[in-house]
Amino acid sequence: MKRTIYIFSNGELKRKQNTIYFERERGDKKYVPVENTGEIMIFGEITINKKLFDFLSQQEIILHFFNYYGYYSGSFYPRLVFSLPIRD
């Protein structure tokens, strides 16, 4: 079963080779285990780039964004999440 990761701090979510890490404004890094992560909930102010979105799409990891007050803002769904087999 895949885990849900929660990010409440401000910083940058980055890709480094075949892994993801979150770098806080203070400079400390937290690595995210890609193999068993299904979705990431983001509550803080973060910076993300296109390379990370491409990697998340390959790994079928969903991003959910929330505003300052904790209300849902939107999501990034990889294209493969919605591919369903069609029966004849």
C-alpha angles and dihedrals in degrees: 000000000000121000131232117230120207122204117193100159130084119249144084130312107209142176119230112185104301099346139070127227136181117222115198123214088256090062102249117131131219117194119219116217102234097191096064102028118106102171142002122216112206119200100156133070106272140170119229131177134205095256089062091050090051091051093046089051091052091050093044093236117157122216121209121192127206129186129237092279095049097257119141114261104174148298143243112223120189114235093243094059091075099043106116127178114252118223123215 
